[in-house]
Amino acid sequence: MARPVCLVSGSSSGIGAATVAEFAAHGYDIALNYNSGRERAETIAAQLRQTHGVEVITLAADLAQGEAPFELVDRTFAHFGRLDVAISNSGVSNLLKDEQGQVVRYRFHETPSDHLDREMERVLSVNLMGAYRLAQRSLKHMLDLAQAELQAGAQPLHRSILLITSISDVAPDSTRIPYGVSKAGVNHVVLGAAFEGGPYNITVNALRPGVVDTPMTSRLSGVKDEKSGRELTVAEVYNLMAQGGLQPIRRIGRPEDIARAAFCFTQLPYMTGQSIAVDGGFTLVSGFPNRDLFLQEALRRRQEGQA
Ligand SMILES: NC(=O)c1ccc[n+]([C@@H]2O[C@H](COP(=O)([O-])OP(=O)(O)OC[C@H]3O[C@@H](n4cnc5c(N)ncnc54)[C@H](OP(=O)(O)O)[C@@H]3O)[C@@H](O)[C@H]2O)c1
């Protein structure tokens, strides 16, 4: 029997790279998409072929370009003749750099209009429209396959679409509102697609990662390590905060944590239309366990005459 096929956008790095490895380990043939990381993509593909003996094709596509997500799905389907799992994972943050390569951040109410336009264009074109179109075209192919199976008198196979969004859909950061807007928008895409896919055994869900150690979080944070004098990365700062109790699981995520969850979410024929966090408990931050922390801070401020 032919192997099942999984397409993952943005699988040349981070969470996407771990996800194609997870599916290859489970015997899936892989369509591995990259944008700028051709060499990385080819290296990952070669490793997967060698380790797991599955077929891996690499497909270039800049998902910010209107037709590119449709073509990516069409090329995958044309090559393999089937599509069992489609995962929209490509993503960028809204943070832009100046001519010196420094990240430019503005608070919500101070962001100049032209800057906001550029940030929005960046995140909406890749994170929202890229994901939207990838899900649309994947669903279309999956519906065609299911209808053909029904016409042949067979039950349609379970197929699945998964959108990698973020806990930034609800967890606010005033300099990253556009990113959160794009991810919250994708959570809504899941709802319509789930209604159309359900009758044909196609499930559609979103996975909302917390902070994960990937190239996306490897940028410098502006926070210095007092011991070494070295500037810490965003991932390192969140890892320290996790150790200090920011989240119940006292470390940030690894790409493999998300990849494993992504595999599980796509194997559940009775779960659809859901947007679920895999975040070590980050989004439980305001819970009762932190009451001592907040009480101590309030008492400290009172003592200093701040409150
Ligand atoms: N890391 C975190 O803490 C975190 C938390 C929550 C959600 N997420 C989400 O998880 C997903 C993966 O992020 P990551 O952390 O693994 O980041 P990453 O290591 O920076 O990987 C991003 C991937 O997206 C691809 N990509 C970027 N722009 C693209 C475009 N225009 N067209 C097609 N592909 C494009 C990149 O391809 P090339 O490298 O080939 O250009 C790369 O494969 C993203 O959607 C991100 O928003 C991440």
The ligand as an SDF file (V2000), in Angstrom:
LIG
                    3D

 48 52  0  0  0  0  0  0  0  0999 V2000
    9.2760   29.7520   18.0330 N   0  0  0  0  0  0  0  0  0  0  0  0
    8.2590   30.1280   18.7830 C   0  0  0  0  0  0  0  0  0  0  0  0
    8.4180   30.5030   19.9710 O   0  0  0  0  0  0  0  0  0  0  0  0
    6.8570   30.0980   18.2230 C   0  0  0  0  0  0  0  0  0  0  0  0
    5.7940   30.3110   19.1130 C   0  0  0  0  0  0  0  0  0  0  0  0
    4.4870   30.2900   18.6460 C   0  0  0  0  0  0  0  0  0  0  0  0
    4.2560   30.0620   17.2990 C   0  0  0  0  0  0  0  0  0  0  0  0
    5.2940   29.8650   16.4410 N   0  0  0  0  0  0  0  0  0  0  0  0
    4.9730   29.6490   15.0300 C   0  0  0  0  0  0  0  0  0  0  0  0
    5.5300   28.4260   14.5970 O   0  0  0  0  0  0  0  0  0  0  0  0
    5.8040   28.5000   13.1920 C   0  0  0  0  0  0  0  0  0  0  0  0
    7.2380   28.0600   12.9370 C   0  0  0  0  0  0  0  0  0  0  0  0
    8.1010   28.9980   13.5770 O   0  0  0  0  0  0  0  0  0  0  0  0
    9.5920   28.6580   14.0280 P   0  0  0  0  0  0  0  0  0  0  0  0
    9.7250   29.1390   15.3990 O   0  0  0  0  0  0  0  0  0  0  0  0
    9.9470   27.2560   13.6780 O   0  0  0  0  0  0  0  0  0  0  0  0
   10.3720   29.7150   13.1190 O   0  0  0  0  0  0  0  0  0  0  0  0
   11.6110   29.5960   12.1120 P   0  0  0  0  0  0  0  0  0  0  0  0
   12.6110   28.6300   12.6180 O   0  0  0  0  0  0  0  0  0  0  0  0
   11.9910   31.0080   11.8540 O   0  0  0  0  0  0  0  0  0  0  0  0
   10.9480   28.9720   10.8020 O   0  0  0  0  0  0  0  0  0  0  0  0
   10.0410   29.6820   10.0160 C   0  0  0  0  0  0  0  0  0  0  0  0
    9.7600   28.8820    8.7580 C   0  0  0  0  0  0  0  0  0  0  0  0
    8.8170   29.6410    7.9650 O   0  0  0  0  0  0  0  0  0  0  0  0
    9.3270   29.7360    6.6410 C   0  0  0  0  0  0  0  0  0  0  0  0
    8.9010   30.9790    6.0090 N   0  0  0  0  0  0  0  0  0  0  0  0
    9.1250   32.2590    6.4010 C   0  0  0  0  0  0  0  0  0  0  0  0
    8.6280   33.1180    5.4870 N   0  0  0  0  0  0  0  0  0  0  0  0
    8.0830   32.3620    4.5040 C   0  0  0  0  0  0  0  0  0  0  0  0
    7.4230   32.6500    3.2840 C   0  0  0  0  0  0  0  0  0  0  0  0
    7.2410   33.9240    2.8770 N   0  0  0  0  0  0  0  0  0  0  0  0
    7.0000   31.6170    2.5060 N   0  0  0  0  0  0  0  0  0  0  0  0
    7.1980   30.3260    2.9000 C   0  0  0  0  0  0  0  0  0  0  0  0
    7.8120   29.9890    4.0360 N   0  0  0  0  0  0  0  0  0  0  0  0
    8.2490   30.9920    4.8380 C   0  0  0  0  0  0  0  0  0  0  0  0
   10.8500   29.7010    6.7750 C   0  0  0  0  0  0  0  0  0  0  0  0
   11.4110   29.2840    5.5390 O   0  0  0  0  0  0  0  0  0  0  0  0
   12.9300   29.6880    5.0860 P   0  0  0  0  0  0  0  0  0  0  0  0
   13.7770   29.5720    6.3410 O   0  0  0  0  0  0  0  0  0  0  0  0
   13.2350   28.6680    4.0450 O   0  0  0  0  0  0  0  0  0  0  0  0
   12.8580   31.0730    4.5510 O   0  0  0  0  0  0  0  0  0  0  0  0
   11.0080   28.6710    7.9000 C   0  0  0  0  0  0  0  0  0  0  0  0
   11.0030   27.3710    7.3640 O   0  0  0  0  0  0  0  0  0  0  0  0
    5.5060   29.9370   12.7780 C   0  0  0  0  0  0  0  0  0  0  0  0
    4.2310   30.0120   12.1980 O   0  0  0  0  0  0  0  0  0  0  0  0
    5.5360   30.6960   14.0910 C   0  0  0  0  0  0  0  0  0  0  0  0
    4.7480   31.8660   14.0340 O   0  0  0  0  0  0  0  0  0  0  0  0
    6.5810   29.8810   16.8740 C   0  0  0  0  0  0  0  0  0  0  0  0
  1  2  1  0
  2  3  2  0
  2  4  1  0
  4  5  1  0
  4 48  2  0
  5  6  2  0
  6  7  1  0
  7  8  2  0
  8  9  1  0
  8 48  1  0
  9 10  1  0
  9 46  1  0
 10 11  1  0
 11 12  1  0
 11 44  1  0
 12 13  1  0
 13 14  1  0
 14 15  2  0
 14 16  1  0
 14 17  1  0
 17 18  1  0
 18 19  2  0
 18 20  1  0
 18 21  1  0
 21 22  1  0
 22 23  1  0
 23 24  1  0
 23 42  1  0
 24 25  1  0
 25 26  1  0
 25 36  1  0
 26 27  1  0
 26 35  1  0
 27 28  2  0
 28 29  1  0
 29 30  1  0
 29 35  2  0
 30 31  1  0
 30 32  2  0
 32 33  1  0
 33 34  2  0
 34 35  1  0
 36 37  1  0
 36 42  1  0
 37 38  1  0
 38 39  2  0
 38 40  1  0
 38 41  1  0
 42 43  1  0
 44 45  1  0
 44 46  1  0
 46 47  1  0
M  CHG  2   8   1  16  -1
M  END
$$$$
